[in-house]
Every structure is written in structure tokens, then in C-alpha cells.
Amino acid sequence: MSDHGRRWRVTLRVRLTVLAVLAVTVVLVAGGGLLLLGLQRTLAGNAQDAAALRAADLAVLAADDRLPSPIPIQGSDEALVQVVDTTGTVVGASANIDGDGPLDLDLGGGRVEPGGTQVIATSQLPIGEGEDFRVIVVGADTPRGPVTIYVAVSLEEVTEVVGAAARLGGLGLPVLAVVMAVIIWWLVGRTLAPVDAIQSEADEIGGRDLHRRVPVPDVDDEIGRLASTVNRMLDRLEESADRQRRFVGDAAHELRSPIASLRTQLETIRDATRGVDLDEASDDLLDETYRMQQLTEQLLVLAKVDAAGTQLHHSAVDLDDVVDQCMSSARRVGGITVRAALEPAQLSGDPVLLAQVVHNLLDNALRHADSTVTVSLSRDAQGVVLAVADDGPGIPVDRRDEVFERFARLDDARARDAGGAGLGLAIVRDIVAAHGGTVTIGDGPGATFLVRLPQPAE
């Protein structure tokens, strides 16, 4: 595994862990803040409700003229109680402010009417040192006239509870963040473990190990699909490498024979002690040279098709004209009658390669025909159909796919002694496939090759 790959993987794991921890921490902080705010409001509301109930009870006692003196304080939150009449005289108070004057609070309209209630938030009471208070102000009728009842509760305990909760959260958050970081680090590691295995295996696969495949996780997720895609790519690479290897071996084998023949004949001429028939020798040498030239040209065509693939230079091609031009030279072959029935047919493709298809099919038919080669060009709903038939020995049904393999030859009359190198039909198949078409062998007394090519939509 390369250092670059290792650094990339660790960085990704760290990034995912840090981002996840930060995201969860932000959520926890925001949620904790909202929770503390809700807790504060709830506790303050409970204290305020308790003070309101206390004020209502005192209003009932005042209406019955049964206010105790001093007025007792109930609960730890209740801070003070004071009852003031309309003249500003304190008629009742809790012991902690007994003897003090009336509370100096802004009541808006100056007083609270009987039955009315006000809530005042203040920290300016004669008790406490800047503490926050909620003061419930209730108006009530008494036999001596209207009075105003003040019941104040301290929010100190509320503040202490909220503060304690905040401190607890502040202490627990780092611990929770560390725990989350460990868990997320572990989870991310498990998630990326298949990627590590894929990368490790891919790093070890070289040109001689294309049979190996990366491990595919059991779970059908993005990583599993990535592994499957990589394996399919390796399948294509292995197939391509095997095909290229076989092609190179077959090409070397085919070239070895004419080269060896040329060398043998040249050595024979050089070492000959008697006169050499130069005409006969030159004919043999030219035959071998022509054979090598044909083989080389066919190999170059195959290389062009393999390199071009689907990236051919398409243009409008009148296939009937291409077929007619190729047949002009075919008709000059002695002893073979070439018949044609051509319909006008235009399609999109590479004119040079399509001409190679027609030439190879005609050459194959002429080499194996007994007396007649028939060429037809027609159109149907799927596109253009080119048929090249000969009245030769034909091809067995079980070997029809075999003839399209590179350097393939049959053991019967369609053999090497007929002059072929076993590449012509392979070239036809590859060029037709590159144009999106198909080539098959039809039934007949001889061999009939059917090429179907798609036409552009009109």
C-alpha cells in the first residue's frame, strides 16, 4: 500500500470523525441550552404559580378580616408578604419586613383594583442582595376598604438549579464528546474496512495478476457496488489482455512461417552450387512477400479497429457504391461468376473500414466458391442487409462462430492452402460490431454471410 493511499485513508477517517463529533456537539450544546432555558422557565413559573396561590389565599383572609400578624411565610421560596391599604399604610406583613414602609414598586396605574393581579420582576426589595424576585400583586376588598397584597418569591434556587445543571452539562459534554469520538472512529473504521481491503488488493494486482479480484462486501451498498464495478473492469482488462496475448502469439506464429520460408529460400540460393532458376525463385519469394504484406495489412486494420472502438469517424456512406467499387476488382478473378443485386442504401460509418468489410467478404467468397459468388444489398425495418454467398463447400453449423475468431481456420477446404491467414472474417466481425451491427452465417448450399448495419433515423 502506498504512503499516499495510507495518508488519504487516515485523513478521511479523521475528517469524518471530527465532523461527526462537531455536529453532535453543536446539537448537544444547542439542545442543552434550550433545555436549560425550558428548565428555568418551568421552575420560575412553578414559583410564580405558588406565589399567586398564596396571594389568593391571603385575599380571602383579608376579605374576612382574618389576616394574621405577622403573616407567616410558607415554603423556602417565599421571600416576603405585605398588605397595604389605599392610604399607603401597611396593615400586615411578614416578620422579615415587619415595621418597614410600603414596597416601592411601579404598579403602572398606581394600584391594583380588587380582583386584579399583576406580576412584577424586580431585584430591588428590602431583602436579599440583588437577587431576582417575582412579586405577585393582588387587589382585594376588606371590611376596612380595598387593600393591595404583595407576595414575593425568590428565584435564587431556580438560578442555582439551572447553574448546577449547566455545570453538570459542561463537565459531561467533553466526556461525552470523547466517547462519541471513540465510537465514531470505530464505526468509520469498520465502514472503511472494505475500502481498505479493496485498495490493498487493487495495489497488488499487476499485469500478471489480472485473474485476481477485489473482495466484495456482503452488503449491497455504495462500497459493494464500487467493488463489483472494479471487478467488472478487471474482467474486461483480463479479457482484453488475454485476447491481446493470444493475438500477439498468433501473429508471431503466422509471421514466423513466411519469414522462415524466405530465409530458407535465400540461403538455398546463396549456397547453391549449380545454377538457380531465378524466375522460379523470385516467384516463390514474391508469393511469400505478398503473404507477409497481406498479413501485416490485416494486422494493422485490426489494430485500428481495436484502437478506434466506438470512436470511429462517421460520415454518410453510400454502401451500394462501396459494394459496386469492390466488385469491380472481384469480377476480374478468372473462372468465378460474380452476380449482384444492389439497392440504394445510405448509412453513417467509416467508409474505409466498411469497404474493408466488403472486400474481405468478397475475397473469402472468391477463394472458396466453385463457380459463383452472389452479392445482394437490401433494406429492412432494422437497417441495411448485405449478403455475400458462394457455392463452395459451406461451413458446418457447429463451427460457424469459430470462423470469426482471429487466425481461425477450418480443417476442410476452407483452410490455409486457400490463401487466407485467418484474419479476414475476424476483421469483418470487429468492424461491423464497431458500427453497431452484426454478422452471421445463413443456411444454404454454400456459405452465406449476412451483415446487418443500422441506418440513421430519417
C-alpha positions in Angstrom: 0.0 0.0 0.0 1.4 3.4 -1.0 2.1 6.2 1.5 -0.2 8.4 -0.4 -3.1 5.9 -0.1 -2.5 5.5 3.6 -2.4 9.2 4.3 -5.6 9.6 2.3 -7.4 6.9 4.2 -6.4 8.2 7.7 -7.2 11.8 6.8 -10.7 10.7 5.6 -11.3 8.8 8.8 -10.1 11.7 10.9 -12.2 14.1 8.9 -15.4 12.0 9.2 -14.8 11.6 13.0 -14.1 15.2 13.6 -17.1 16.4 11.6 -19.4 13.9 13.2 -18.2 14.8 16.7 -18.5 18.6 16.0 -22.0 18.1 14.5 -23.2 16.1 17.5 -21.5 18.5 19.9 -23.2 21.5 18.3 -26.6 19.7 18.5 -26.0 18.8 22.2 -24.9 22.4 23.1 -27.9 23.9 21.4 -30.2 21.3 22.8 -28.7 21.7 26.3 -29.2 25.5 26.0 -32.8 25.1 25.1 -33.2 22.5 27.9 -31.8 24.9 30.5 -33.9 27.7 29.2 -37.0 25.5 29.5 -36.0 24.3 33.0 -35.5 27.9 34.1 -38.9 28.9 32.8 -40.6 25.9 34.3 -39.1 26.4 37.8 -39.8 30.2 37.7 -43.3 29.5 36.5 -43.9 27.0 39.4 -42.6 29.5 41.9 -44.8 32.2 40.4 -47.8 30.0 40.5 -47.2 29.1 44.1 -47.0 32.8 45.0 -50.2 33.5 43.1 -52.0 30.8 45.1 -50.6 32.3 48.3 -51.8 35.7 47.3 -55.3 34.4 46.5 -55.4 32.7 50.0 -54.4 36.0 51.7 -57.0 37.8 49.7 -59.7 35.5 51.1 -58.3 36.0 54.6 -58.2 39.8 54.1 -61.9 39.8 52.9 -62.8 38.0 56.1 -60.6 40.4 58.2 -58.6 37.4 59.4 -55.1 38.4 58.4 -52.6 37.1 60.9 -49.9 39.4 62.3 -47.2 38.8 61.4 -48.2 37.0 58.2 -46.2 33.7 58.1 -44.0 32.8 55.2 -44.7 29.5 53.5 -42.0 27.5 51.8 -38.4 28.3 51.2 -39.0 30.2 48.1 -41.5 32.7 49.5 -39.5 35.8 50.5 -41.9 38.3 51.9 -45.6 39.3 52.3 -47.0 42.7 52.7 -50.6 44.1 52.7 -51.1 47.9 52.1 -54.4 49.9 52.2 -55.3 52.8 49.9 -53.7 55.4 52.1 -50.3 53.6 51.9 -50.5 52.2 55.4 -49.1 48.7 55.9 -51.8 46.7 57.5 -50.0 43.3 57.5 -46.5 42.0 56.7 -44.2 39.0 57.1 -41.8 39.1 60.1 -38.8 39.8 57.9 -40.1 43.3 56.8 -42.4 44.0 59.8 -42.1 47.7 60.6 -40.9 48.7 57.1 -42.8 51.1 54.9 -44.8 50.0 51.8 -42.8 48.4 49.0 -41.8 50.8 46.3 -42.9 49.1 43.2 -44.2 50.5 39.9 -47.8 49.3 39.5 -48.5 51.1 36.3 -51.9 52.6 37.2 -50.8 53.3 40.8 -52.8 50.5 42.4 -54.4 47.2 41.6 -58.2 47.1 41.7 -59.9 44.4 43.8 -59.8 41.1 41.9 -57.0 42.2 39.7 -53.4 40.7 39.5 -50.0 42.0 38.4 -46.7 40.2 38.2 -43.6 42.3 38.7 -40.0 41.1 38.1 -37.6 43.0 40.4 -34.3 42.8 42.3 -35.0 45.9 44.4 -36.6 44.5 47.6 -35.5 45.3 51.1 -34.3 41.7 51.5 -31.7 39.8 49.5 -28.7 41.3 47.9 -29.6 41.8 44.3 -31.5 38.6 44.0 -34.2 38.2 41.3 -37.7 38.2 42.7 -41.2 37.7 41.2 -43.8 39.7 43.0 -47.5 38.8 42.7 -49.7 41.9 43.4 -53.4 41.2 44.1 -56.2 43.6 44.8 -58.8 42.6 47.5 -61.8 44.1 49.3 -61.8 44.1 53.1 -64.3 45.4 55.7 -61.9 48.3 56.1 -61.6 49.1 52.4 -59.6 47.9 49.5 -56.0 46.7 50.1 -53.1 45.6 47.9 -51.4 42.3 48.7 -47.8 41.7 47.8 -46.3 38.2 47.8 -42.7 38.0 46.6 -40.8 34.8 45.8 -37.1 34.5 45.3 -35.6 32.9 42.1 -32.3 32.2 43.8 -33.0 28.5 44.0 -34.1 28.5 40.4 -30.8 30.1 39.4 -28.8 27.7 41.5 -30.6 24.6 40.0 -30.1 25.9 36.4 -26.5 26.8 37.2 -25.9 23.3 38.6 -27.4 21.7 35.6 -25.3 23.9 33.3 -22.1 23.0 35.2 -23.0 19.3 35.1 -23.6 19.6 31.3 -20.3 21.4 30.9 -18.4 18.7 32.7 -20.2 15.9 31.0 -20.0 17.3 27.5 -16.2 16.7 27.0 -16.5 13.2 28.3 -19.5 12.5 26.0 -17.5 14.0 23.1 -14.6 11.7 23.8 -16.9 8.7 24.0 -18.6 9.7 20.8 -15.2 10.2 19.1 -14.1 6.7 20.0 -17.4 5.2 18.9 -17.5 7.2 15.6 -13.8 6.4 15.0 -14.5 2.7 15.4 -17.7 2.9 13.2 -15.9 4.8 10.5 -13.1 2.3 10.6 -15.5 -0.6 10.2 -17.2 1.3 7.3 -14.0 1.9 5.5 -12.5 -1.5 6.2 -13.9 -2.9 2.9 -12.3 0.1 1.1 -9.0 -0.8 2.7 -9.4 -4.4 1.6 -10.3 -3.2 -2.0 -7.4 -0.8 -2.1 -4.9 -3.3 -0.7 -5.9 -6.0 -3.2 -6.0 -3.5 -6.1 -2.5 -2.2 -5.2 -1.2 -5.8 -5.5 -2.9 -6.6 -8.9 -0.4 -6.2 -11.7 -0.3 -7.1 -15.4 0.4 -10.8 -14.5 -2.3 -10.9 -11.8 -5.4 -9.8 -13.7 -7.1 -13.1 -12.6 -7.3 -11.7 -9.1 -10.4 -9.8 -7.9 -11.0 -7.3 -5.1 -13.2 -8.5 -2.2 -16.9 -7.6 -2.5 -18.7 -6.9 0.8 -21.8 -8.8 1.6 -23.9 -5.6 2.0 -25.2 -4.2 -1.3 -24.2 -0.6 -0.6 -22.1 2.0 -2.4 -18.9 0.3 -1.4 -20.2 -3.1 -2.5 -21.3 -1.6 -5.9 -17.8 0.0 -6.2 -16.1 -3.3 -5.6 -18.4 -5.0 -8.2 -17.6 -2.3 -10.7 -13.9 -2.7 -10.1 -14.2 -6.5 -10.6 -16.1 -6.0 -13.8 -13.4 -3.6 -15.0 -10.8 -6.3 -14.1 -12.8 -8.8 -16.1 -12.7 -6.6 -19.1 -9.0 -5.9 -18.6 -8.2 -9.6 -18.2 -10.2 -10.5 -21.3 -8.5 -7.7 -23.3 -5.1 -8.8 -22.1 -5.8 -12.5 -22.9 -7.1 -11.5 -26.3 -4.0 -9.3 -27.0 -1.7 -12.0 -25.7 -3.3 -14.6 -28.0 -3.3 -12.2 -30.8 0.4 -11.4 -30.4 1.2 -15.1 -30.2 -0.8 -16.0 -33.2 0.6 -13.1 -35.2 4.1 -14.1 -34.3 3.3 -17.7 -35.3 1.9 -16.6 -38.6 4.8 -14.3 -39.4 7.3 -16.9 -38.5 6.3 -19.2 -41.3 6.8 -16.8 -44.3 9.9 -15.4 -42.7 11.4 -18.8 -42.3 10.4 -19.7 -45.8 12.1 -16.5 -47.2 15.2 -17.3 -45.2 15.3 -20.9 -46.3 14.9 -19.9 -50.0 17.5 -17.2 -49.7 20.0 -19.5 -48.0 19.4 -22.1 -50.7 20.0 -19.6 -53.4 23.2 -18.4 -51.7 24.6 -21.8 -51.1 23.5 -23.3 -54.4 26.4 -24.9 -56.3 24.6 -25.2 -59.5 22.6 -22.6 -61.5 19.4 -21.3 -59.9 16.2 -20.7 -61.8 15.8 -17.0 -60.9 12.3 -16.8 -62.3 11.0 -19.6 -60.1 12.9 -18.4 -57.1 11.7 -14.8 -57.5 8.1 -16.1 -57.9 8.3 -18.0 -54.6 9.9 -15.1 -52.8 7.3 -12.7 -54.2 4.5 -15.1 -53.0 5.9 -15.2 -49.5 6.4 -11.4 -49.5 2.9 -10.8 -50.7 1.6 -13.1 -48.0 3.5 -11.2 -45.4 2.2 -7.9 -46.8 -1.4 -9.1 -46.6 -0.9 -10.4 -43.1 0.7 -7.1 -42.0 -2.1 -5.0 -43.5 -4.7 -7.1 -41.8 -3.0 -6.8 -38.5 -2.9 -3.0 -39.0 -6.6 -3.0 -39.7 -7.4 -5.0 -36.6 -5.2 -2.6 -34.5 -7.1 0.4 -36.0 -10.4 -1.2 -35.1 -9.3 -2.1 -31.6 -8.0 1.4 -31.0 -11.0 3.2 -32.5 -13.7 1.1 -30.8 -16.9 3.2 -30.8 -14.9 6.4 -31.6 -15.0 5.9 -35.4 -15.0 8.8 -37.7 -18.6 8.6 -39.0 -19.8 10.1 -42.2 -22.5 9.5 -44.7 -21.7 6.4 -46.8 -23.5 5.1 -49.9 -22.9 1.5 -49.2 -24.2 0.4 -52.7 -21.4 2.5 -54.3 -18.8 0.9 -51.9 -20.0 -2.6 -52.8 -20.0 -1.8 -56.5 -16.4 -0.5 -56.4 -15.2 -3.6 -54.5 -17.0 -5.8 -57.0 -15.2 -4.2 -60.0 -11.9 -5.9 -59.0 -13.7 -9.1 -57.9 -15.2 -9.6 -61.4 -11.7 -9.8 -62.8 -11.0 -13.1 -60.9 -10.9 -15.8 -63.6 -13.3 -18.7 -63.5 -15.8 -17.2 -60.9 -19.0 -15.5 -61.9 -20.0 -12.6 -59.6 -23.7 -11.7 -59.6 -25.1 -8.6 -57.8 -28.5 -7.2 -56.8 -27.9 -3.9 -55.1 -30.5 -1.5 -53.7 -29.5 2.1 -52.8 -28.6 2.2 -49.2 -27.0 5.1 -47.2 -25.8 4.8 -43.6 -23.4 6.5 -41.2 -20.0 4.9 -40.8 -16.3 4.9 -41.7 -16.1 4.4 -45.5 -12.6 2.9 -45.5 -13.5 0.3 -42.9 -16.8 -0.5 -44.5 -15.0 -1.1 -47.8 -12.7 -3.4 -45.9 -15.7 -5.4 -44.8 -17.0 -5.8 -48.3 -13.5 -6.6 -49.7 -12.8 -9.3 -47.0 -16.2 -11.0 -47.6 -15.7 -11.0 -51.4 -12.2 -12.3 -51.0 -13.4 -15.1 -48.8 -16.2 -16.0 -51.1 -14.0 -15.9 -54.2 -11.4 -18.2 -52.6 -14.0 -20.8 -51.7 -16.5 -20.6 -54.4 -16.8 -23.4 -57.0 -18.2 -21.1 -59.8 -20.5 -18.4 -58.5 -20.5 -15.6 -55.9 -23.7 -13.7 -55.3 -23.9 -10.3 -53.6 -27.1 -8.6 -52.5 -27.8 -5.3 -50.7 -31.3 -4.6 -49.4 -33.1 -2.6 -46.7 -35.5 -3.6 -44.0 -37.0 -2.1 -40.9 -33.8 -2.6 -38.8 -31.4 -1.2 -41.4 -29.2 -2.4 -44.3 -28.6 -6.1 -45.0 -25.5 -7.1 -47.0 -25.4 -10.7 -48.1 -22.3 -12.4 -49.7 -22.8 -16.0 -50.8 -20.7 -18.6 -52.5 -21.4 -22.0 -53.9 -18.4 -23.6 -52.2 -18.3 -26.4 -49.6 -20.0 -24.3 -46.9 -19.4 -24.1 -43.2 -20.7 -26.7 -40.6 -23.3 -25.2 -38.3 -21.4 -26.1 -35.2 -18.4 -24.2 -36.4 -19.9 -21.0 -37.7 -18.9 -19.0 -34.7 -15.4 -20.3 -34.9 -14.6 -18.8 -38.3 -14.9 -15.2 -36.8 -12.1 -15.9 -34.3 -8.7 -14.4 -35.2 -6.4 -16.8 -37.0 -9.2 -19.4 -37.1 -9.2 -21.9 -39.9 -11.3 -24.9 -40.6 -9.9 -28.3 -41.4 -11.7 -28.8 -44.6 -11.5 -26.9 -47.9 -11.6 -23.6 -46.1 -8.0 -24.0 -44.9 -4.8 -22.2 -45.2 -3.9 -23.6 -48.5 -6.7 -21.5 -49.9 -4.5 -18.4 -49.2 -6.1 -16.9 -46.1 -4.4 -16.0 -42.8 -7.5 -16.4 -40.7 -7.9 -12.7 -40.1 -10.4 -11.6 -42.8 -13.6 -12.7 -41.1 -12.3 -11.5 -37.7 -11.8 -8.1 -39.2 -15.3 -8.2 -40.6 -16.8 -9.0 -37.2 -14.9 -6.3 -35.4 -15.6 -3.6 -37.9 -19.3 -4.5 -38.1 -19.6 -4.5 -34.2 -17.9 -1.1 -34.1 -20.6 0.2 -36.3 -23.3 -1.3 -34.1 -24.2 -4.1 -36.5 -24.0 -7.9 -36.5 -22.6 -10.5 -38.9 -24.0 -14.1 -39.1 -23.8 -17.1 -41.4 -27.0 -18.1 -43.1 -28.1 -21.5 -44.3 -27.5 -22.5 -47.9 -25.7 -24.9 -50.2 -22.6 -22.9 -49.7 -21.7 -20.2 -47.3 -23.8 -17.0 -46.9 -22.5 -14.2 -44.8 -25.2 -11.7 -43.6 -24.2 -8.3 -42.4 -26.8 -6.1 -40.8 -26.0 -2.4 -40.2 -28.2 0.2 -38.6 -29.3 3.2 -40.6 -29.6 6.7 -39.1 -33.2 7.9 -38.4 -34.6 10.0 -41.2 
